[in-house]
Amino acid sequence: MQNQQKIAWELLDTLLETPSVSGCEEPNQRHAIRHGKTFADKVTTDTMGNVISILQPEAPFRVLLCGHMDEIGFRVTHIDDKGMIHVQRAGGVNPKLYVGAPMQISHVTYEDGKARIQTVTAVGAVVSESLKKERMEDKDLILDIGADTKEEAQAVVSVGDPVCADTKVVSLLGDRISCRALDDKSGAFTVMEAARLAGGMGLSDQVGVWCATTVGEETTGRGAYQAAAQVKPDCAVIVDVTWASDCPGTDPAETGDIRVGGGPVLCMSGMVNKTLNRKMEEAARKSGIPLQYEVAGGRTHTDGDTVTSSGIGVPCVLVSIPLRYMHSSVEVASRRDIEQCIRLIAAFLKELSGNETLSPLAEEI
């Protein structure tokens, strides 16, 4: 079966291990460009730094796929006289999680107009007074790179350099993996692979797929807004992670009973188009893919919120990957869940005719 094409897992591991702190996504977007060129008819980028891989760009019905490539982290704000590095958060980061942890700073320089990145190893300094605080602030996290003076540190680190945890992909029991930034590089990987598989399965000639690995979701939403504004899609599929309720400290009564290994998660929310949700359910049924459900009474805190408010009325569906320990350096997900998300979205795209009516009240007119 064409739908059983192999998944490019090596790309996911590369994305996870390549830093792309929000606002500094270019290293991973270069991977997206290279992968897009293996399956898309056209690959473009824009002033925000989005990468969009396009199948059938002349087709009249446009489907936008969004998975964000940026990750949470920090930016260097100050180097003190002892060579210690001070930072500001980029996205929803809890500084306390990085005390005593291995970190990496991406020192960026420019030669002949091209960026050069040197990785500088650091550790989160263990400061007892900071650990006693109920809530640590950005300024309480201090990084030690081993320098003795400000001048020594300035030779390899600059204000503005991005910082993130220094982690590799770790295999746990079964198909479970752990790494930082599964939120949402697993989603960026999913939209690229879903587009690639859908192209191999054969799309209606009326349907064009615009696969965007977006920037800035964790901080500004700028990437999804520009992607929607320039593509002007007829509908959009947003792929992100969601909180699994099968780990310590969670409550299924809050948003739903969601388990790692339980399959893709569809969102029941005012942001989500009901017709698209039903079409995704039908694709899952035909493909034998199990579904889970989450509920969002307001904003979903994904690119979907941005796309629906981009001024052109884009109907969206949100497909999520269950994730434990979100916004930490030890996030846990299931490769099977990720693969099922990929195959679900590919099957959904294949079933589109390009003549869909997505208004929830169309039958009343």
C-alpha positions as CSV (number, residue, x, y, z in Angstrom):
1,M,0.0,0.0,0.0
2,Q,1.2,3.5,-0.9
3,N,0.1,4.7,2.6
4,Q,2.7,2.3,4.1
5,Q,5.6,4.4,2.9
6,K,8.4,4.4,5.4
7,I,8.7,7.3,7.8
8,A,11.9,9.4,7.8
9,W,12.6,9.0,11.5
10,E,16.2,10.1,11.1
11,L,14.8,13.6,10.2
12,L,12.9,13.8,13.4
13,D,16.0,13.0,15.5
14,T,17.9,15.7,13.5
15,L,15.3,18.3,14.2
16,L,15.1,17.5,17.9
17,E,18.9,17.7,18.4
18,T,19.3,20.9,16.4
19,P,18.6,24.0,18.5
20,S,16.0,26.4,17.1
21,V,15.0,28.6,20.0
22,S,12.0,30.9,19.1
23,G,13.4,33.7,16.9
24,C,16.4,31.7,15.9
25,E,14.9,28.9,13.8
26,E,17.1,29.0,10.8
27,P,19.3,26.0,11.5
28,N,16.3,23.7,11.5
29,Q,14.5,25.5,8.7
30,R,17.5,24.6,6.5
31,H,16.7,20.9,7.3
32,A,13.1,21.6,6.3
33,I,14.2,23.1,3.0
34,R,16.3,20.1,2.1
35,H,13.5,17.7,3.0
36,G,10.9,19.7,1.2
37,K,12.9,19.5,-2.0
38,T,12.7,15.7,-1.9
39,F,8.9,15.7,-2.3
40,A,7.4,19.1,-3.1
41,D,6.8,20.7,-6.4
42,K,8.0,24.0,-5.0
43,V,9.7,25.2,-1.7
44,T,9.5,28.8,-0.6
45,T,10.4,30.9,2.4
46,D,9.3,34.4,3.6
47,T,10.5,37.4,5.6
48,M,9.4,35.7,8.9
49,G,11.5,32.6,8.2
50,N,8.7,30.2,7.5
51,V,9.5,27.3,5.1
52,I,6.6,26.2,2.9
53,S,6.8,23.1,0.8
54,I,4.0,23.0,-1.8
55,L,2.3,20.2,-3.7
56,Q,0.3,21.2,-6.8
57,P,0.7,25.0,-6.3
58,E,-1.7,25.8,-9.2
59,A,-4.6,23.8,-7.7
60,P,-7.6,26.0,-6.8
61,F,-8.4,24.5,-3.3
62,R,-5.5,25.3,-0.9
63,V,-4.9,23.3,2.3
64,L,-2.4,24.9,4.7
65,L,-0.5,22.5,7.1
66,C,1.1,24.2,10.1
67,G,3.6,22.7,12.6
68,H,5.9,25.1,14.4
69,M,9.7,24.7,14.3
70,D,10.6,27.0,17.2
71,E,11.3,25.7,20.7
72,I,11.3,27.3,24.1
73,G,14.6,28.6,25.5
74,F,16.4,31.7,26.5
75,R,18.4,34.6,25.0
76,V,21.6,36.0,26.5
77,T,21.1,39.4,28.1
78,H,24.3,40.1,30.0
79,I,27.8,38.8,30.7
80,D,29.0,39.8,34.2
81,D,32.6,40.6,35.3
82,K,33.1,37.0,36.4
83,G,32.2,35.7,33.0
84,M,28.8,34.3,34.1
85,I,26.0,34.4,31.6
86,H,22.6,35.9,32.4
87,V,19.5,35.2,30.3
88,Q,15.9,36.1,29.5
89,R,13.3,33.5,28.7
90,A,12.0,32.9,25.1
91,G,8.6,31.3,25.5
92,G,7.0,29.5,28.4
93,V,10.1,28.4,30.2
94,N,10.4,27.5,33.9
95,P,14.0,28.6,34.8
96,K,14.0,26.3,37.9
97,L,14.1,23.2,35.6
98,Y,17.5,24.3,34.2
99,V,19.4,24.7,37.5
100,G,22.2,22.1,37.5
101,A,21.4,21.1,34.0
102,P,23.6,20.9,30.9
103,M,22.9,23.8,28.5
104,Q,24.1,25.0,25.1
105,I,24.5,28.5,23.7
106,S,24.5,29.0,20.0
107,H,27.0,31.8,19.4
108,V,26.1,33.4,16.1
109,T,28.6,35.4,13.9
110,Y,28.4,36.5,10.3
111,E,31.0,36.1,7.6
112,D,30.4,37.3,4.1
113,G,26.7,37.8,5.0
114,K,26.3,34.1,6.1
115,A,25.6,33.0,9.7
116,R,28.2,30.9,11.4
117,I,27.1,29.1,14.6
118,Q,29.5,27.9,17.3
119,T,28.0,25.8,20.1
120,V,29.2,26.8,23.6
121,T,28.7,24.3,26.4
122,A,27.3,25.7,29.6
123,V,25.7,24.5,32.9
124,G,22.9,26.0,34.9
125,A,24.7,27.3,38.0
126,V,23.4,25.8,41.3
127,V,22.5,28.8,43.5
128,S,20.9,27.7,46.8
129,E,19.0,31.0,47.3
130,S,17.3,30.7,43.9
131,L,16.2,27.1,44.6
132,K,14.5,28.3,47.8
133,K,12.3,30.6,45.8
134,E,8.7,29.4,45.1
135,R,9.0,31.0,41.7
136,M,12.4,31.6,40.0
137,E,12.7,34.6,37.7
138,D,14.7,34.8,34.5
139,K,17.4,36.8,36.2
140,D,17.8,34.0,38.8
141,L,19.1,31.6,36.2
142,I,22.9,32.0,35.7
143,L,24.9,30.0,33.2
144,D,28.5,29.0,33.8
145,I,30.6,28.3,30.7
146,G,33.9,28.0,32.7
147,A,35.1,31.5,32.0
148,D,36.9,33.5,34.7
149,T,36.4,37.0,33.2
150,K,34.0,39.0,31.2
151,E,36.5,39.3,28.4
152,E,37.0,35.5,28.2
153,A,33.3,34.9,28.0
154,Q,32.7,37.7,25.4
155,A,35.2,35.9,23.1
156,V,32.6,33.1,22.6
157,V,29.2,34.5,23.7
158,S,27.3,37.6,22.7
159,V,24.2,39.3,24.0
160,G,21.2,37.9,22.1
161,D,22.6,34.4,21.5
162,P,20.0,31.7,21.9
163,V,20.2,29.2,24.7
164,C,18.5,25.8,25.3
165,A,19.0,22.5,27.2
166,D,21.7,20.3,25.8
167,T,19.9,17.0,25.2
168,K,19.9,14.1,22.8
169,V,17.0,11.8,21.8
170,V,16.7,9.1,24.4
171,S,14.8,5.8,23.8
172,L,12.6,4.7,26.7
173,L,10.7,1.4,26.9
174,G,8.7,0.4,23.8
175,D,8.3,3.1,21.3
176,R,8.6,6.0,23.7
177,I,11.3,8.7,23.3
178,S,12.4,11.6,25.4
179,C,14.0,14.9,24.3
180,R,13.5,18.6,24.6
181,A,11.4,20.4,21.9
182,L,9.1,17.5,20.9
183,D,6.9,20.6,21.3
184,D,6.6,21.1,18.4
185,K,9.3,19.7,16.2
186,S,7.3,16.5,16.3
187,G,4.5,18.6,14.7
188,A,6.8,20.2,12.1
189,F,8.0,16.7,11.2
190,T,4.5,15.4,11.1
191,V,3.2,18.0,8.6
192,M,6.2,17.5,6.3
193,E,5.9,13.7,6.3
194,A,2.1,13.8,5.9
195,A,2.5,16.0,2.8
196,R,5.2,13.7,1.4
197,L,3.0,10.6,2.0
198,A,-0.1,12.3,0.6
199,G,1.8,13.2,-2.5
200,G,2.8,9.6,-3.0
201,M,-0.8,8.4,-2.5
202,G,-2.1,10.8,-5.1
203,L,-4.1,14.0,-4.5
204,S,-7.1,15.3,-6.3
205,D,-5.9,17.7,-9.1
206,Q,-8.1,20.3,-7.4
207,V,-6.2,20.2,-4.1
208,G,-2.9,21.9,-3.4
209,V,-1.1,21.3,-0.1
210,W,1.0,24.1,1.4
211,C,3.1,22.6,4.2
212,A,4.4,25.3,6.5
213,T,7.0,24.7,9.2
214,T,6.3,27.9,11.0
215,V,8.3,30.2,13.3
216,G,7.6,32.1,16.5
217,E,4.7,30.1,17.8
218,E,6.1,30.1,21.3
219,T,6.5,33.8,21.5
220,T,4.7,36.0,18.9
221,G,2.7,33.9,16.5
222,R,4.3,35.8,13.6
223,G,5.0,32.7,11.5
224,A,1.5,31.3,11.3
225,Y,0.0,34.7,10.7
226,Q,2.2,35.4,7.7
227,A,1.7,31.9,6.3
228,A,-2.1,32.2,6.4
229,A,-2.0,35.8,5.1
230,Q,0.2,34.9,2.1
231,V,-1.3,31.4,1.2
232,K,-4.9,32.4,1.7
233,P,-5.9,28.8,2.3
234,D,-9.4,27.4,2.0
235,C,-8.7,25.4,5.2
236,A,-5.9,24.5,7.5
237,V,-4.6,21.5,9.5
238,I,-2.7,22.5,12.6
239,V,-0.4,20.0,14.3
240,D,0.9,20.5,17.8
241,V,1.4,18.6,21.0
242,T,-1.1,18.4,23.9
243,W,-0.9,17.5,27.6
244,A,-1.1,13.8,28.3
245,S,-3.1,13.0,31.4
246,D,-1.4,9.7,32.1
247,C,1.6,11.1,34.1
248,P,2.0,12.4,37.6
249,G,0.2,15.6,38.6
250,T,-2.4,15.6,35.8
251,D,-6.2,15.4,35.9
252,P,-8.2,13.9,33.0
253,A,-11.2,16.0,34.1
254,E,-9.5,19.2,33.0
255,T,-9.3,18.7,29.3
256,G,-9.8,14.9,28.6
257,D,-8.4,11.5,29.1
258,I,-5.3,11.5,26.9
259,R,-2.7,8.9,26.9
260,V,0.7,8.6,25.3
261,G,0.4,5.6,22.9
262,G,-3.4,6.2,22.5
263,G,-3.3,7.8,19.1
264,P,-3.8,11.2,17.6
265,V,-5.9,13.7,19.5
266,L,-8.7,15.8,17.9
267,C,-9.7,19.0,19.6
268,M,-13.3,19.9,20.4
269,S,-13.2,23.7,20.5
270,G,-14.8,26.9,19.1
271,M,-11.6,27.3,17.1
272,V,-12.1,24.1,15.2
273,N,-14.3,23.6,12.2
274,K,-16.9,20.9,12.8
275,T,-16.9,19.7,9.2
276,L,-13.2,19.2,9.2
277,N,-13.3,17.4,12.4
278,R,-15.8,14.9,10.9
279,K,-13.7,14.5,7.8
280,M,-10.7,13.7,10.0
281,E,-12.8,11.2,12.0
282,E,-13.8,9.5,8.7
283,A,-10.2,9.3,7.5
284,A,-9.3,7.7,10.9
285,R,-12.1,5.2,10.6
286,K,-11.1,4.1,7.1
287,S,-7.5,3.9,8.0
288,G,-8.0,2.0,11.3
289,I,-6.4,4.7,13.3
290,P,-7.6,5.2,16.9
291,L,-8.5,8.8,18.0
292,Q,-8.5,10.6,21.4
293,Y,-10.2,13.8,22.2
294,E,-9.4,17.0,24.1
295,V,-11.6,20.0,24.9
296,A,-10.5,23.6,24.8
297,G,-13.1,26.0,26.0
298,G,-11.2,29.0,24.8
299,R,-7.9,29.5,23.0
300,T,-6.0,26.4,22.1
301,H,-2.6,28.1,22.5
302,T,-1.5,26.8,19.1
303,D,-0.9,28.2,15.6
304,G,-4.6,27.5,15.0
305,D,-5.6,30.5,17.2
306,T,-3.4,32.7,14.9
307,V,-4.6,31.2,11.6
308,T,-8.3,31.6,12.5
309,S,-7.7,35.3,13.4
310,S,-5.6,36.2,10.4
311,G,-8.4,38.2,8.8
312,I,-9.4,35.8,6.0
313,G,-11.6,33.4,7.9
314,V,-9.7,30.1,7.7
315,P,-11.5,27.0,8.9
316,C,-9.1,24.9,10.9
317,V,-8.8,21.4,12.4
318,L,-6.3,20.7,15.2
319,V,-4.5,17.3,15.4
320,S,-2.3,16.9,18.4
321,I,0.4,14.5,19.6
322,P,0.1,13.4,23.3
323,L,3.0,14.6,25.3
324,R,4.2,14.2,28.9
325,Y,6.2,16.9,30.7
326,M,5.6,19.6,28.2
327,H,7.9,22.6,28.2
328,S,10.7,20.7,29.9
329,S,13.9,19.2,28.6
330,V,12.6,15.6,29.2
331,E,9.4,15.6,27.2
332,V,8.1,12.1,26.4
333,A,6.1,11.0,23.3
334,S,5.4,7.9,21.4
335,R,6.8,7.3,17.9
336,R,3.6,5.3,17.1
337,D,1.4,8.3,18.0
338,I,3.5,10.5,15.7
339,E,3.3,8.0,12.9
340,Q,-0.4,7.7,13.3
341,C,-0.8,11.5,13.1
342,I,1.2,11.5,9.9
343,R,-0.8,8.7,8.3
344,L,-4.1,10.2,9.5
345,I,-3.4,13.6,7.9
346,A,-2.1,12.0,4.7
347,A,-5.4,10.0,4.4
348,F,-7.4,13.1,5.1
349,L,-5.6,15.0,2.4
350,K,-6.1,12.2,-0.1
351,E,-9.9,12.1,0.5
352,L,-10.3,15.9,-0.2
353,S,-12.0,16.6,-3.5
354,G,-11.5,20.4,-3.5
355,N,-15.3,20.9,-3.6
356,E,-15.9,20.8,0.1
357,T,-18.3,23.2,1.7
358,L,-17.0,24.0,5.2
359,S,-19.6,26.4,6.6
360,P,-21.4,24.8,9.5
361,L,-24.6,26.4,8.4
362,A,-24.3,25.7,4.6
363,E,-27.3,23.4,4.6
364,E,-29.5,26.0,6.1
365,I,-29.1,28.5,3.2
